[in-house]
Amino acid sequence: TKSYPCPGHCAYCPHEKDVPTSYLSNEPAVMRAIRCDYDPYRQVVSRLRSLENNGHEPNKIEIIVIGGTWSYLPTSYKYWYILSCFRAANDYELLSKKLLKMSEGEGVAEDFKHNFLHQSSPYRKNLSQKFLQTALKAEQKKNETAKYKIIGLTLETRPDYINEAELIEMRELGCTRVESGVQAVYDEILKLNKRGHGVKEIAAATKALKQYGFKITYHLMPALPGATPAKDFI
């Protein structure tokens, strides 16, 4: 996702201009996102093309959305983002066939090849949430029989931003797994590093996520200020 303000003030997070908080501009995923102007449609199309060029058959796709606290992003942006991912997966078969057909002819159409990798989301971010929700459902239904199926969708967020409304929204978006920014399991370490929540919030979020049937991944950070090797191993 593109850079948005972060609700946290964690002591360990890097801050770069026009890069999501906690990420660096020279990370491969971030570099790909910057190349695509953070457009999700372009990122998915470009990534599928790269995977196929490396000999993969990406017919079953897990999209992992990174970029900080997903739950803190504007609601319309979230729906637009996931809608664009599904639309890209649905469009990709036709786009790749067009590219192959043109490549087999005399003289490869370089302008099409360029446009192929620079497709933009056909939906505007400022459309109404109701329209985006309806369009998302349509693209999700279409994707059930598409060649390139999104069979997993992972979102990352903070434990203290998990509530019932957020869980219902994640379900509607098609989320199957949540990456939870736990970082440490000791209140004193979390407090020292200005995480903004404690173990109580981690436990409550984990319980709620499990009750809603989500897979869960913990983000853990060893060697934080206040930590010891013994505590990190536990």
C-alpha positions as CSV (number, residue, x, y, z in Angstrom):
1,T,0.0,0.0,0.0
2,K,1.1,3.6,-0.4
3,S,2.4,5.6,2.5
4,Y,-0.3,6.7,5.0
5,P,0.1,8.0,8.5
6,C,0.6,5.4,11.1
7,P,-1.2,5.4,14.5
8,G,1.8,4.0,16.3
9,H,5.0,5.7,17.5
10,C,7.2,2.6,17.9
11,A,10.8,3.4,18.8
12,Y,12.2,0.9,16.3
13,C,10.3,1.9,13.1
14,P,12.1,3.6,10.2
15,H,10.5,6.5,8.5
16,E,11.2,7.3,4.8
17,K,9.4,9.8,2.7
18,D,6.7,8.3,0.5
19,V,7.4,4.8,2.0
20,P,5.0,3.1,4.4
21,T,6.1,3.4,8.0
22,S,8.3,0.4,9.1
23,Y,9.4,-0.3,5.6
24,L,12.5,0.7,3.6
25,S,12.6,1.9,0.0
26,N,15.3,-0.7,-1.0
27,E,13.2,-3.7,0.0
28,P,12.2,-5.8,-3.1
29,A,8.4,-5.6,-2.5
30,V,8.6,-1.8,-1.8
31,M,10.8,-1.3,-4.9
32,R,8.2,-3.1,-7.0
33,A,5.4,-1.0,-5.5
34,I,7.3,2.3,-6.1
35,R,7.9,1.2,-9.7
36,C,4.1,0.8,-10.1
37,D,3.3,4.0,-8.3
38,Y,1.7,1.9,-5.5
39,D,-1.1,1.0,-7.9
40,P,-2.4,-2.5,-6.8
41,Y,-3.6,-3.5,-10.3
42,R,-0.2,-2.7,-11.8
43,Q,1.6,-4.6,-9.0
44,V,-0.4,-7.7,-9.5
45,V,-0.1,-7.7,-13.3
46,S,3.6,-7.1,-13.1
47,R,4.2,-9.7,-10.5
48,L,2.2,-12.4,-12.4
49,R,4.2,-11.6,-15.5
50,S,7.5,-11.9,-13.6
51,L,6.5,-15.2,-12.1
52,E,5.6,-16.6,-15.5
53,N,8.9,-15.4,-17.0
54,N,10.7,-17.3,-14.3
55,G,8.9,-20.6,-15.2
56,H,6.1,-20.5,-12.6
57,E,2.4,-21.2,-13.2
58,P,0.7,-18.8,-10.7
59,N,-2.8,-20.2,-11.1
60,K,-3.3,-20.2,-7.3
61,I,-2.3,-16.9,-5.8
62,E,-1.9,-15.8,-2.2
63,I,-1.8,-12.0,-2.1
64,I,0.0,-10.6,1.0
65,V,-0.8,-6.9,1.4
66,I,1.9,-5.1,3.4
67,G,2.5,-1.5,4.2
68,G,1.8,-1.0,7.9
69,T,-1.5,-0.9,9.8
70,W,-4.1,-2.0,7.3
71,S,-6.9,-1.2,9.8
72,Y,-5.9,2.4,9.9
73,L,-6.2,3.0,6.2
74,P,-9.3,4.9,4.8
75,T,-12.2,2.4,4.2
76,S,-12.7,3.4,0.6
77,Y,-9.0,3.0,-0.1
78,K,-9.1,-0.5,1.3
79,Y,-12.0,-1.6,-0.8
80,W,-10.5,0.0,-3.9
81,Y,-7.2,-1.7,-3.2
82,I,-8.6,-5.3,-2.9
83,L,-11.0,-4.8,-5.7
84,S,-8.1,-3.8,-8.0
85,C,-6.2,-6.9,-7.0
86,F,-9.1,-9.2,-7.9
87,R,-9.7,-7.3,-11.1
88,A,-6.0,-7.7,-12.1
89,A,-6.1,-11.4,-11.5
90,N,-9.3,-11.7,-13.6
91,D,-8.0,-9.6,-16.4
92,Y,-4.5,-11.2,-16.6
93,E,-5.4,-14.2,-18.8
94,L,-6.7,-12.0,-21.6
95,L,-3.9,-9.5,-21.2
96,S,-1.2,-12.2,-21.4
97,K,-2.9,-13.8,-24.5
98,K,-2.8,-10.5,-26.3
99,L,0.8,-10.0,-25.4
100,L,1.7,-13.5,-26.6
101,K,-0.2,-13.1,-29.9
102,M,1.5,-9.8,-30.6
103,S,4.9,-11.2,-29.7
104,E,4.5,-14.0,-32.2
105,G,3.8,-11.7,-35.0
106,E,6.3,-9.7,-37.0
107,G,7.7,-7.0,-34.8
108,V,6.7,-7.0,-31.2
109,A,4.4,-4.2,-30.2
110,E,6.6,-2.5,-27.7
111,D,4.0,0.1,-26.8
112,F,1.6,-2.7,-25.8
113,K,4.3,-4.5,-23.8
114,H,4.9,-1.2,-22.0
115,N,1.2,-0.7,-21.4
116,F,0.8,-4.3,-20.3
117,L,3.1,-3.8,-17.4
118,H,1.7,-0.3,-16.6
119,Q,-2.0,-1.1,-16.5
120,S,-3.7,1.1,-13.9
121,S,-6.7,0.2,-11.7
122,P,-9.9,0.8,-13.7
123,Y,-11.6,2.0,-10.6
124,R,-11.1,5.4,-9.0
125,K,-10.4,5.6,-5.3
126,N,-13.0,8.3,-4.8
127,L,-16.0,6.1,-5.8
128,S,-18.6,5.5,-3.2
129,Q,-18.0,2.7,-0.8
130,K,-21.3,1.1,-1.7
131,F,-20.2,0.9,-5.4
132,L,-16.8,-0.5,-4.4
133,Q,-18.4,-3.2,-2.2
134,T,-20.7,-4.2,-5.0
135,A,-17.9,-4.3,-7.6
136,L,-15.7,-6.3,-5.3
137,K,-18.3,-9.0,-4.8
138,A,-18.7,-9.2,-8.6
139,E,-14.9,-9.6,-9.1
140,Q,-14.7,-12.1,-6.3
141,K,-17.4,-14.2,-7.9
142,K,-15.8,-14.0,-11.3
143,N,-12.5,-15.0,-9.8
144,E,-14.0,-18.3,-8.6
145,T,-13.8,-19.6,-12.2
146,A,-10.8,-17.5,-13.5
147,K,-7.6,-19.1,-14.5
148,Y,-5.6,-17.0,-12.0
149,K,-7.4,-17.6,-8.7
150,I,-6.8,-15.6,-5.5
151,I,-7.1,-18.5,-3.0
152,G,-5.5,-16.6,-0.1
153,L,-5.5,-12.9,1.0
154,T,-3.3,-11.8,3.9
155,L,-3.6,-8.4,5.7
156,E,-1.4,-7.1,8.4
157,T,-2.4,-4.9,11.3
158,R,-1.9,-4.1,15.0
159,P,-3.5,-6.2,17.7
160,D,-5.1,-3.2,19.3
161,Y,-7.0,-2.4,16.1
162,I,-8.9,-5.7,16.0
163,N,-12.6,-5.4,16.8
164,E,-15.8,-6.9,15.5
165,A,-16.4,-4.3,12.8
166,E,-12.8,-4.8,11.5
167,L,-13.2,-8.5,11.5
168,I,-16.4,-8.4,9.5
169,E,-14.9,-6.0,7.0
170,M,-11.9,-8.2,6.6
171,R,-14.2,-11.1,5.9
172,E,-16.0,-9.1,3.3
173,L,-12.7,-8.2,1.6
174,G,-11.9,-11.9,1.3
175,C,-9.1,-12.0,3.9
176,T,-8.0,-15.5,4.9
177,R,-5.0,-14.7,7.1
178,V,-4.0,-11.9,9.4
179,E,-0.4,-10.9,10.2
180,S,-0.5,-9.5,13.7
181,G,2.2,-7.0,14.8
182,V,2.9,-8.6,18.2
183,Q,6.6,-7.9,18.2
184,A,7.1,-9.0,21.9
185,V,5.1,-10.9,24.5
186,Y,6.2,-8.9,27.6
187,D,4.5,-5.8,28.7
188,E,7.7,-4.2,29.9
189,I,9.4,-4.6,26.5
190,L,6.3,-3.3,24.6
191,K,6.1,-0.3,26.9
192,L,9.8,0.5,26.6
193,N,9.6,0.4,22.8
194,K,6.4,2.6,22.8
195,R,4.4,-0.1,21.0
196,G,1.1,1.4,22.3
197,H,-0.5,-1.8,23.5
198,G,0.2,-4.7,25.8
199,V,-0.1,-8.5,26.1
200,K,-3.8,-8.1,27.0
201,E,-4.6,-6.7,23.6
202,I,-2.5,-9.4,21.9
203,A,-4.5,-12.1,23.6
204,A,-7.9,-10.5,22.9
205,A,-7.0,-10.0,19.2
206,T,-5.8,-13.5,18.8
207,K,-8.9,-15.0,20.4
208,A,-11.2,-12.8,18.2
209,L,-9.3,-13.7,15.0
210,K,-9.5,-17.4,15.8
211,Q,-13.2,-17.2,16.6
212,Y,-13.8,-15.6,13.1
213,G,-11.8,-18.4,11.5
214,F,-8.8,-16.5,10.4
215,K,-5.3,-18.0,10.1
216,I,-2.9,-15.9,12.2
217,T,0.8,-15.1,11.8
218,Y,2.6,-13.3,14.6
219,H,5.3,-10.7,13.7
220,L,8.0,-11.1,16.4
221,M,11.1,-8.9,16.8
222,P,14.0,-10.4,18.8
223,A,16.7,-8.2,20.4
224,L,14.4,-5.2,21.0
225,P,15.6,-2.8,23.8
226,G,14.7,-4.5,27.1
227,A,14.8,-8.0,25.6
228,T,17.3,-10.8,26.4
229,P,18.1,-14.0,24.4
230,A,16.4,-16.0,27.1
231,K,13.2,-14.0,26.8
232,D,13.3,-14.1,23.0
233,F,13.6,-17.9,22.9
234,I,10.6,-18.3,25.2
